[in-house]
């Protein structure tokens, strides 16, 4: 989804203004439509938009409701199946996923590194949630009220990859991994996996309160490289062990962490 940088900056500003307006409305029990909300909704007019058919070029009228549904499905689709391969395929490394390049010879699946698609779907979510349509709001990007900066996305992704890439984490390497993961979630708090990795790291050091905190956050964030079911299962193990104030000390115990005793 292409947007000029100036439009993205305005979108970020309008989201901030929307929070202020909502707070005022709750305090005063009255909501007055403001200029920012009118402009934001103008991205998808009340009567919908006209687009060209991807194959025939024929002009098609698309209602606002259909646009909203398309945005929601596209957000889910990107988060489910996009990874670094798509960045390589379209020659994109700036974190904006504009699908404008043409490296058709890129070999699938590539190196498996997380992709740079989150800035794009955070922008989709910002438009979706401000369309005044009675649709479910996906629980991502703080209920679609934040836009992840493209540059912060890149730095965060690289910190995460650097923290987990080396298989052996002992001594100073463990400390370095923790530092990288903490910086990772500071820059991009919208992905669950770094929190879960931090939770496991804390458990291995006997830091149970911190493990329980990050495990709870990690299971609440719906975006991640591993499937949602996989993240929930691992988060439940982390939380169970954090509450029990214990963590396995053998490899065999790590792969058998169930509730049966």
C-alpha positions in Angstrom: 0.0 0.0 0.0 1.8 3.1 -1.2 1.6 6.4 0.7 3.9 9.4 0.3 6.0 10.1 3.4 4.1 13.4 4.0 0.7 11.5 4.1 2.2 9.0 6.6 3.4 11.8 8.8 -0.1 13.3 8.7 -1.6 9.9 9.5 0.5 9.6 12.6 -0.5 13.1 13.7 -4.1 12.4 13.1 -4.0 9.2 15.2 -2.5 11.2 18.1 -5.3 13.8 17.7 -7.9 11.1 17.7 -6.7 9.9 21.1 -7.0 13.5 22.4 -10.5 13.8 21.0 -11.6 10.5 22.4 -10.3 11.5 25.9 -12.1 14.8 25.7 -15.3 13.1 24.5 -15.2 10.7 27.5 -14.6 13.6 29.9 -17.3 15.8 28.5 -19.8 13.2 27.2 -19.8 15.0 23.9 -18.0 14.4 20.6 -17.5 17.1 17.9 -16.1 16.1 14.6 -12.8 17.8 13.9 -10.8 18.7 10.8 -8.4 15.8 11.2 -11.2 13.2 11.3 -12.8 14.6 8.1 -9.4 14.6 6.3 -8.6 11.1 7.4 -11.9 9.7 6.2 -11.3 11.5 2.9 -8.7 8.8 2.1 -11.7 6.5 1.6 -14.7 8.7 0.7 -18.2 7.9 1.9 -19.2 6.8 -1.6 -16.2 4.5 -1.9 -13.4 4.6 -4.5 -13.0 3.6 -8.1 -10.1 1.3 -9.0 -8.9 -0.5 -12.1 -9.3 -4.3 -12.4 -5.8 -5.9 -11.9 -6.2 -7.9 -15.2 -8.6 -6.2 -17.5 -8.1 -2.5 -16.5 -11.9 -2.1 -16.3 -12.9 0.6 -13.7 -14.7 -0.8 -10.7 -16.6 0.9 -8.0 -15.7 -0.3 -4.5 -17.7 0.6 -1.5 -16.2 1.9 1.7 -17.3 -1.3 3.5 -15.5 -3.5 0.9 -12.4 -1.4 1.2 -12.4 -1.9 4.9 -12.8 -5.6 4.6 -10.1 -5.8 2.0 -7.7 -3.8 4.4 -8.5 -6.2 7.2 -7.9 -9.3 5.2 -4.7 -7.9 3.7 -3.4 -7.1 7.1 -4.0 -10.7 8.2 -2.6 -12.1 4.9 0.7 -10.1 5.2 1.2 -11.1 8.9 0.5 -14.7 8.1 2.7 -15.4 5.1 5.1 -12.5 4.5 8.8 -12.7 5.5 12.1 -11.5 4.1 11.6 -13.3 0.9 9.0 -10.7 -0.2 11.5 -7.9 0.6 14.1 -9.6 -1.6 11.5 -10.4 -4.3 10.6 -6.7 -4.7 14.0 -5.2 -4.0 12.8 -3.4 -1.0 14.9 -2.7 2.1 13.5 0.6 3.4 10.7 -1.1 5.4 7.8 0.3 3.4 6.8 -2.7 1.4 5.6 -0.9 -1.7 5.9 -3.9 -4.0 7.5 -1.8 -6.7 10.7 -3.8 -7.5 11.1 -6.8 -9.7 13.6 -9.4 -8.6 11.6 -12.3 -10.0 14.6 -14.6 -9.8 14.7 -14.4 -5.9 14.9 -17.9 -4.5 12.2 -19.0 -2.1 12.2 -19.3 0.9 15.4 -17.3 1.4 17.0 -17.1 4.8 13.7 -17.1 6.8 14.4 -13.7 8.4 11.4 -11.7 9.5 10.1 -9.4 6.8 9.6 -5.6 6.8 5.8 -5.5 6.3 4.7 -4.2 9.7 4.9 -0.5 8.8 2.6 -1.2 5.8 -0.1 -3.0 7.8 0.1 -0.5 10.6 -0.9 2.2 8.1 -3.7 0.0 6.8 -4.9 -0.5 10.3 -4.9 3.3 10.9 -7.2 3.9 7.9 -9.4 0.9 8.7 -10.1 1.9 12.3 -11.0 5.5 11.3 -13.5 4.6 8.7 -16.5 4.8 11.1 -17.8 1.4 10.0 -19.1 -1.1 12.5 -16.4 -3.8 12.0 -14.2 -5.6 14.5 -11.0 -3.8 15.4 -8.0 -6.2 15.2 -6.0 -6.3 18.5 -2.8 -5.2 16.8 -0.9 -1.9 17.1 -2.8 -1.0 20.2 -6.1 -1.5 18.5 -4.8 0.1 15.3 -4.0 3.4 16.9 -0.3 3.4 16.2 1.9 3.4 13.1 5.2 1.6 13.3 8.0 3.8 11.9 9.7 2.1 8.9 13.1 2.7 10.3 12.3 1.6 13.8 10.9 -1.6 12.3 14.2 -2.4 10.6 16.4 -1.7 13.6 14.0 -3.8 15.8 14.0 -6.7 13.4 17.8 -6.8 13.2 18.2 -6.6 16.9 15.8 -9.6 17.3 17.6 -11.6 14.6 20.9 -10.8 16.1 19.8 -11.9 19.6 18.4 -15.3 18.5 20.7 -16.2 15.6 23.5 -17.7 17.6 22.5 -21.0 19.0 24.5 -20.9 22.2 23.8 -18.2 24.8 25.9 -18.4 27.9 27.7 -15.8 30.0 28.3 -12.5 28.2 26.4 -13.8 25.2 23.3 -14.2 27.3 23.7 -10.6 28.6 24.2 -9.3 25.1 21.1 -11.1 23.9 19.0 -9.6 26.7 20.2 -6.1 25.9 19.4 -6.6 22.2 15.9 -8.0 23.0 15.1 -5.1 25.4 16.1 -2.6 22.7 14.1 -4.6 20.2 10.8 -4.3 22.1 11.4 -0.7 22.9 11.5 0.1 19.2 8.7 -2.3 18.2 6.4 -3.4 21.0 3.9 -4.9 18.6 5.4 -8.4 18.1 5.0 -11.2 20.6 8.0 -13.3 20.1 10.8 -11.0 21.4 8.8 -10.9 24.7 8.6 -14.6 24.9 12.3 -15.0 24.2 13.0 -12.5 26.9 10.7 -14.5 29.2 12.6 -17.7 28.6 15.9 -15.9 29.1 14.7 -14.6 32.5 13.4 -18.0 33.5 16.8 -19.6 32.8 18.3 -17.0 35.2 15.7 -17.5 37.9 14.2 -14.1 37.3 10.6 -15.3 37.6 8.7 -12.0 38.1 10.2 -10.6 34.9 9.5 -13.8 33.0 5.9 -13.8 34.1 5.6 -10.1 33.0 7.0 -10.6 29.5 5.3 -13.9 29.0 2.0 -12.2 29.6 2.8 -9.4 27.2 4.1 -11.9 24.6 0.9 -13.9 24.5 -1.2 -10.8 24.1 0.5 -9.5 21.0 -1.0 -11.2 18.0 1.8 -10.6 15.4 4.7 -12.9 15.2 6.9 -15.2 13.0 5.7 -18.4 14.7 2.0 -19.3 14.4 -0.4 -17.8 17.0 -1.2 -21.2 18.3 2.6 -22.0 18.8 3.2 -18.7 20.6 0.2 -19.3 22.9 1.4 -22.8 23.7 5.0 -21.6 24.5 3.7 -18.6 26.5 1.6 -20.9 28.6 4.6 -23.0 29.4 6.6 -19.9 30.3 3.8 -18.6 32.5 3.3 -21.9 34.2 7.0 -22.2 35.0 7.2 -18.6 36.2 4.4 -19.1 38.6 5.9 -22.4 39.8 9.3 -20.6 40.2 11.1 -23.3 38.3 12.7 -23.9 34.9 14.2 -27.1 33.5 17.9 -27.7 33.8 18.2 -30.4 31.1 17.5 -30.6 27.4 15.1 -33.5 27.9 13.1 -31.6 30.4 12.8 -28.6 28.0 11.0 -30.7 25.4 8.8 -32.3 28.0 7.4 -29.3 30.0 3.8 -30.4 30.2 1.5 -30.4 33.2 1.6 -34.1 33.8 3.7 -35.0 36.8 
